[in-house]
Each structure stands twice: as structure tokens, then as C-alpha cells.
Amino acid sequence: MKFFVDTAEIDAIAELNDLGMVDGVTTNPSLIMKSGRDILEVTKEICDLVDGPVSAEVVATEADAMIAEGRKLAEIAENIAVKVPLTWDGLKTCKVLSGEGRMVNVTLCFSANQALIAAKAGATFISPFIGRLDDINIDGMDLIEDIRVIYDNYGFDTQILAASIRTVNHVTECARLGADVMTAPPGVIKSLASHPLTDKGLAAFLSDWAKTGQKIL
Ligand code: G3P
């Protein structure tokens, strides 16, 4: 499973990228707002840092304007994936931009039928939002499972990009169910290394080591 990092914070992306943990980056208008940066400038910096796809989202809601914004965002760098919401106009935009050979990430997906029509419109990535379904007491993982089955039934190339990942258990489940990609905030990716038994075991080893009075260096 590929790891995308869901942030527009350059330092956090760089730290994870140095460890080989970043196969791509996703941003959205809320994350740009949070960064306090200009969208074109910060997205260019991210694209220069990371080799994989970098999602940058349009904010127009009508297809012609979405297409124009998408083309402008795609000019930033070769690795831009234009992100469009899963609306009828978003699907029209997806069809046009993917037909021009651009990567398109269709976002705000909350149902298997939405994922099906995004694939038919030529989406490179479909972004089902797991955490936001969990927020309304619907198991987001059922959606990942349904999309996996549907895409495999018909051989769609659209990659399932599990988004709104909030916990390490979400990551495990996505990997188990065969999501192609998951995107998570830096904190969730870093916490994948944590386990209380690792901490407990390490503390015991260090305590015993101190009793030996030895040094390695
Ligand atoms: O990738 C989508 C993500 O940014 C949304 O996450 O936690 O706001 O639902 P969240």
C-alpha cells in the first residue's frame, strides 16, 4: 500500500520523505488554510520535494471554471493530481482533465456508487473518506471493501486512495482490504511505529543494560 501524507506542512513532509515514507501528498482547501501559505507557492514546493503525485484541489463548483482551475494547478508541476469533488460537475471535470492525460483525484466519496461513476469518468484516484463516515456511525471500512470488490469485478484502474484516516487501526484495515493508497496526517504515520510493548520492552532492556556497567562506544 502506498503512503501519501495528508498535509501542506513542508517540514512534516520533508521529515517523512527522508525516511522513504512518502509516495505522494494530498492537500485540500482546509489544509492550505491551516498552512497559512499561498496555494501555488506551497504546492510548487511540495512538488519539488516529492516524486509522487501531489493532489491540489480546485475550489470552483461549475465544470468550466473547475476545468480552468485544474489546468492552472496542473501547470505547477508534472506530478500534480488535480483534485475535484464528487459532484456532477466534478465528474465532467474529471472526464475532461483525465482525457488530457492529467492525473485526477476525485474526492469526498462516501458511497460505492460514487466510486463507480468516478472510475467510469476516468479518475486516477478515488478518495473515500473513512473517518467522516465513522463520525456518523457508518463503518468506513465497509466502503473500502465494497469499492475494492467493484473495481476488481470490472478491472477498473482507478486507485483506491483511502482518506480521512485518523487512527493506526484505519491503516491496518485499509492494507488488509487492499486499498491501493492511504493518505494520513503526519502524526498518524509516525504513530505507526508505536507500540506500548515496544516501549515497555525497551525500558526493561535499558534498565538491565545499566546494571552491567558496560558501554558500546
Ligand atoms: O484526506 C482527507 C482529509 O484531509 C480529511 O480528513 O480528518 O478532516 O476527515 P478529516
Residues whose N, C-alpha, C, O or C-beta is under 5 A from the ligand:
A	BS01	G3P	D6 G131 R132 A163 S164
